[in-house]
């Protein structure tokens, strides 16, 4: 009886949460002025040209050579950035977990300080970091590398700290009773438990780093993104698709590598599975080590990027001017002491919030409409006890759409969309939704593939048709996990809204770009403050909604 009451309460709670989220999304749509002025006069013709070019990419030797070189630069920046991110995340993550000390006060201090550092560094988007580094030190490969390393290290450190805190306590206590120090417990107790999870997650972040490395072109750094930006400026859409296909192929390769490693880790224990696991695990480490060595060799000896030059007297003067400008020391009245500019910044913050809500709402709706046919157990009939050619066809089409959608970074989606729509919140929201649709779809499809089939098969035995099985059997079981992923992606979208604003999507990003262009550095300080507050608020509410949805 008590179990039924609790179950009924949980269902009502989820219903009200879903209803609230739908109302919030509908409310966000009121920020758009829905009229014919949304579309460029020649936008339809331009989009048709872009779509036609998909089937006619430029495959000339010169363009292929440029694409290969740009792909390598993109990989180099991503690998070098991830190298430093792993180093920073590993050190800060261990210290943020508090497992190296038994003193309660020191543990609280260590956890508080390093979790704060990790939260701050991962809150600011990598493109913002890149712009700040370029403003401080000029156009150097290290601007891209550090810009990737800081936020990705913050993310890896946070995941590592949480994973270390979730390790079962019994094996650790056994090691301590045997006389092991905290350091020995770390290497022989904690790390073996979290190794597989962190290796798989690091590969996932590497895939993300490749996409992030692509958009470094927006601040003048090279790579595939730089070539895409040049081709878009010249309206050479056949070249744009050539470079995009190289980027998609790169993301697919890393995704397959990550999936192979993850499936190997999840294999049932046997001599063959164990041998395969160690071979893939070891091969992955060898490949990544080779990539690290060749990437740093390319940066140091081919691009001749000197780390010492970053700290030259000339760069020190630029950095000093930039940071004193951020503090408003060179202005009579800095922007953050100007009440009128505060009102402007708060209005832009509100626009940014609306854009993020709109984006996650659109991505969620499209995901829910496509996710069930995208699940492998639906296509092969394991879930519904029947399969057909059309199920496999829809599975293949939707999965390709997921790959294509998430492989293209939000900024590049935004660059394409502004050929059709006037600059404003809608292009930014659509760009964010398109990218996150592919990620959400993949994550949610995997949830369906891993679910227990028995309740759904029982409905089939009771005479339910496919629609009833999916509506009453599948969705109620997977919705809590879906909501968790949706809120997580909303946090990510909130960080990324500032990026799509760089191409005229409104909000804080557009104003940030203008302030950087006109060297209004105290305005940047205020905008970054509003941006950080918005990100931390999103983290808080996302965590609250995730707990409430369980």
N, C-alpha and C positions, 0 to 999 in steps of 0.2 A: 504494500500500500504506500509506504513512505517513498519507495523507489519510483512509483508511478507519479507521485506528487512532484518529486524533484525533476523527473523527466519532463513532465508537463510544464513546469516552471522554466526549464531550460529552453524548451521549444518556443514558449511565449517571449522569452527574453531575446532569442535570436530573431524572432519575427519583428519585434519592435526595433531592434538594431538595424535590420535590413530596411524596414520602413523609413527609419530616420535617415539612413544613408541615401535612399532614393530621393527623399524630399530635399536633402542638402544638394544633391546633384542637380535636380530640377531648378532649385533656387540659383545655382551657379550659372545656369543657362540664361537667366535674365540679365546678366552682365553684357550680353551680346546684343547689338542693335541689328535685328534680323530684317534686313532689307536688301535690295538689289545692289547697294553700294559695297557689299561684302566682296563681290567678285570683280576682278580686273576686267575692263572692257574686252581685252583680247586674251583673257586668261584661258578660256576654253580651247582656243586654237593652240596656245602654247602648250597646254597639257597634252593635247593630242600629239603634238610633235615629240614631246618627251616620251610618251608611251610608245609611239612608233619606233623610236630609237632603241627601245629594248631589244627588238628583233634585228637591229642593224648596228651593233656596236662596232666601233672602229678597231679593226684587228691588224692595222698596218704594223710593220716591223718597228717603226719609230715609237708608236704609242705603246706597243707591248713592252719594248725596252724600258720606256719611262715608267710603265706600270710595275715592272719587276723591280726596278731600282727604288721606286716609292714604297712598294710593299716591304722591301727589306728595311728601309728607314723606319717605317711604321713598326715593324717587328723589333728592331734594335731599341727604339725608345721604350716600347712596352716591356721588353725583357730587362733592360737596364733599370727601368723604373721599378719593376717587380722585384729585382734583386735587392735594391735598397729598401723597398716596402717590407720584404720578408725579414730583413735584418732589423729594421725599426720595429715592426709588428711583433717579432719574436721576443725582443728584449722588453718592450713596453707591455706586451700582453702578459708575460710571466710576472712582471712587477705589479701589474694591475690585478692579477689574480690573488696576490697576497700569500702565495704558498711557500715563499722562501723564508718566512719568519714565523716564529711561534708566539712572539710578543703581540698581544692584542692591540695595543696602541699603535705600534709600528705598522701592523697589518692594516689598520684603518687609514693611517696616513698614506701608506703606499698605494692602497686601493683607491683612495679618494683623489690623490694627485694624478696618478697615471691614467685612471679612467677619465678624469677631466681632460687631460692632454689628448687622449685618444678620441674623445667626443668632439673636441674642438677641431682637431686636424681632419677628421672625416666629415665634419659638417660642411666645410667649404668645398665647392666643386673644383675638380682638377683644372678646368679651364680658367677659373678665377685665380687659382694658385699660379698657373702659367703666365697669366697677364701681369700679376704682381711681380713675378721673378723677371720677366722681360723688362718691366718698368724699372726694376732695380739694377739688373746686371746686363741687359741687352739681349740680343738674339744669340743664344748659345744652346747647344743640345742639352746642356745641364738644366736649362729652364724647363724643358719638356720632361726630363728625367725626374727632377725634384718635384715637379708639379704632379706627376703620377705617383711618386713614392710616398708623399706625405698623406694624401687621403686614403690611398690603398693600404698603406701601413697602418693607419688608424682603424680601418675596417678589419684587417687581418688580426690586429692586436686585440680588438674587442671580441672577435669570434674565438680567438685562442684563450683569452681570459675566461670567457664563459664556459668553454669546453673543459678547461682545467678545473674549474669549480664544480663541474658536473661529474667528474671522475668518481667512481665508487670509493668510499672511504676505507673499506675493509682491507684491500691490498696495501694501501698506503700505511695504515696502522700496523699491519704485519711487518712491513719494511722498517718502520720506526722502532718496533719492539726488538727487531734483530740488530738494532744499532745503526741504521742508515741515517745519514745526515739529510737535511732538506734538499741539498743539491743532488744527492744520490737518489732520493725519492723522486725528484723531478725527472732524472734521466732514465731510471729503471722502473718507476711506477707510473708517473703521470703521462710522459710522452708516448710510451707504447699504446696507451689507451686512445690518445687523440691523434695519433700519427695519420691513420687512414683518412679520417674526416678532414683534417687540415690539408693533406695532400690533394684530395679531391676538390676542396673548396678553393685552394690556391690556384688550381688549374681553371676553375670557373672565373676567378678574379682576373686571371691572365687573359681569358677571352674578353672580359670587360675592358681590360687595359689596352687591348688592341683597338677596340672601338674608341676608347678615350684618346689613344695616341693619334688616331686619325684626325680628330678635331683640333689638335694642337696647331694645325695650319692657320686657324683663325687669328692667331697672334703672330703669324709670320714664320712659324717653324714648318719644316718640310714633311713629306710623307704623302700617303694617298689622299688625305683630306686637302692638302695644298693643291694637288692636281685637279681634284674635283671642283674646288673653288675657282680655279683659273678657267676650267672648261665651262662652268656655269656662267661665269662672267662674259665669256665669248660666245655663249649660246651654242656650244658644240656638244649637244646632248649625246651624240654617239660616243664621244670620248668619255663623258660622264659615266655612261653605263659600263664601259670597259673597266674603268677604275673601280666602280661599285661592284662589278662581278669579281674582281680580284679581292676586294675586301670581304665579300660574302664567302668566297672560297676559303680565305684565311680563317674566318670565324668558324666555318664548318669543320675544318681540319682540327682546330683546337677543341671544338665541341665533341667531335668523334673521339679524340684522344682522351678527353675527360670522361666521356661515357664508357669507353673501354676500360679505363682504370676503375671507375665506379662499379661497373658490372663485375669486374674481377674481384673487387673487394667484397661484393655481396654474394659471391658464389658459395654454395654449400661446401662444407669442409670435406675434402678428399685429397688423396695424394696428387691427383692430376690438377685439381683446383688450386692446391697450395703451390705446386710448381708453376702453374700459370700466373698466379698472383705475384710470386716473387720475381718472375721474369718480367712481367709488365711493370711492376713497381720499380724494379731496378733499371729497366730500360727507360722509364720516364725520367728518373733522376739523371741518367747519362745524357739523355737528349737535352734536358733543361740545362745541365752543366755545360754542354757544348754550346748551346745558345748563349748562355751567360758569357762564356769566354770570348766567343766570336763577336758578340754585341759590344762588349767593352773594348775589345781590340779595335773595332771599327770606329767607335766614338773617340778613342784616345789617339790612335795612329793614323786613321784614314781621314776623319773629320778634323783631327788635330785640335780637339777641344781640351783646353787646359783648365783644370780645376783651380789652379793657382791664379790664373788671369781673372777669375771672378772676384778675387780679393785684392785686385790692383788698386792703386790710389785713385785712378780715374773712376773705376766702378764704385769705389767707396764714396766718392763725392756724389755720384748719381744716386746711390742708395740713401745717403744722408739727406739729400734734397727730397727724395721721395718720401722717406719716413717722417721727416719734419713736416712735410706737406700734409701727410695723413693726420698728424697731430694738430695741424692748423697753426703752426708757429710762425708761418710767413704771411698770415692773413690777419686783417684787422678784426673781422668777425667770421670765424669758421662756420661752415654750414651746420655743424652739430650744435652750435649755439644760436642758430637762427630759427625762430619759431615758425616763420612762414615755410622754410624748407622742411622743417619737421612735419608740417601738415602735408606737404607734397610727398615726402617719403612714406608717411603712413598710408596715404592714398595708393601709392604704388605697391606697398606691401599687401594691401587689400586686393588689388588686381592680381598680384602673384598668387595669393591664396586661392582666388576664384579660378585662375588658370589651372592650378594643380588639381582642384576638385573636379573641374570639367574633364581634365585629361584622364584621371583615374576612372571616372564614371564611364566615359566612352570606351576606354580599354576594357573595363569589366563587362560591359554589355556585349561587346563583340566577342570577348572570350567565352562568356556563358553560352552564346549562340553557336559557337564552333567547337567547344572543348570536348564534348562527348564523342562526336565522330572522329576527333583527333586522337582518341585513346586506342591503343593497339588491341586491348582486350575487347573493345566494341567491334573493331574491324574484323578480327578473326573469329568472332562469335562466342568467345569464352564468357563474356558478360551476359549476353542475351540468348545464348544457346542457338543462335542462327547467324549465318554470315552470307554475304552476297558480294557480287562484283562492285556494286555501287558503294557499299561500305568501304571497301578497299580503295576505290577511286577517291571518295571524299576524304579518307584518311591521308592519302598521298598529297592531295591538293592542299589541304589545310596545314599539314606539317611543313610543306614547302613554303607556304605563306608565313608560317611562324618563323622559319629560318630567315627568310627574306626580310621580314618585318624587324626582327631584333638585331640583325646583322648591320643594318644601316643606322648610324647614330642619330640622335634626336636633332642635332644641329643641321645635318644634311637633309633630313626629312623637312625641316623648316625651310631650308633654302629652296627646295623643290616646291613646297606648298605656296610660298609667297609669289610664285609665278601665276597662280590661280587666284588667290585671295589677297585682299588688301591687308597690309600690316595691322596687327591688333592681337587681341587675346585668342581669337579662334585659330589662326594658323599655329600659334604656339601650343595650344591645347591639342590640336590634331597631330602635330609632330610628336609630342610627348606620348599621346595615346597610341600612335602607330608603332613606335618603338616598344612600348611596354606591353602592347597586345601580344607581340611575339613571345616575350618573356613570360607573361602571365599564362598564356596558352600552353606553353611547354611545361611549366611547373604544375599547372592544374591537371593537364592530361596525365602526367606522371602520378598524381594523386589517385586518379581513377584507376590507373593500371595497377597500383599497389593495394587497392581496397579489397576487402573480403567479398567474394562473389556469392556466398551462400544466401544472404537475405534477398538478393536480386533474383537468384535462381528459384528461391521459394515463391516469389511473386509470379514467376513464369509458370511454375507448377500449379499455382492457384488459378491460372487462366488469364493473367494480366497481359496486355499487349505491350509492344516495345515502348510506346510513349508512357504508359502507366509505370512500367518497370523503371524507366529513367527518372520520371517525375517523383515517384514515391519510394523508389529503392536507392537510386544512385545519389541524387542531389542531397537528400537529408544527411547521408553519411559523409559526404565530402565537403559540404558547405562550411563547417568550422575551419577546415584547413584552407579552403578557398579564401575565406575572410582574412585569415592570417597572412596569406600571400598578398592579398589586395592591399592590406594596411602597410605591409612591408614595402611594396612598390610605391605606395603613396609617399612614404618617407623619402624614397629615392627620387621620385618626381619633384618633390618640394626642393631638393637640392639642385635639380636640373633646370627648374623654371628660369633661373637667372641666365642660363646658357642660351635658350631659345630666344630670350629677350634681346640678345645681341644682334639678331637679324630683323628687329622691328616688331617683335611679338608683344611689346608692352611690358609693364611691370618693372620690377627692380633691375632686370637685366638690361633693358634698353637704356635706362638712365645711367646705369653703371658704365656702359660703353661710351655714352656721351661724356660723362665726367672724366673717364680715362683719356678720351680723345682731346679734350680741352684742358687737361692737366688740373682739373678741379679736385685736388686730392682730399680735401676735408669733406667733400660730398661723398667720396668713396667710403670714408670711415663711417659716416652715418648710414649709408646704404648697406655696407657690410654688417653693421650692428643690427639693422632691421632684418636683414637676411638670416643672420644667426638666430635671432629671437624666433623667427618664423620656423626655422628648421628644428629648434629645440621644442617649440610648441607642437609641431607635427610629430616628433618623436614621442612626446608625452601622450598625446591623444591616441596615436597609433597603438602604443603599448596598452593604454586603457581599453580601447576597443578590442584588441586581441584577447585580453584577459576576459572581457565581458562576453565575447563570442564563444568561448570554450564551454 
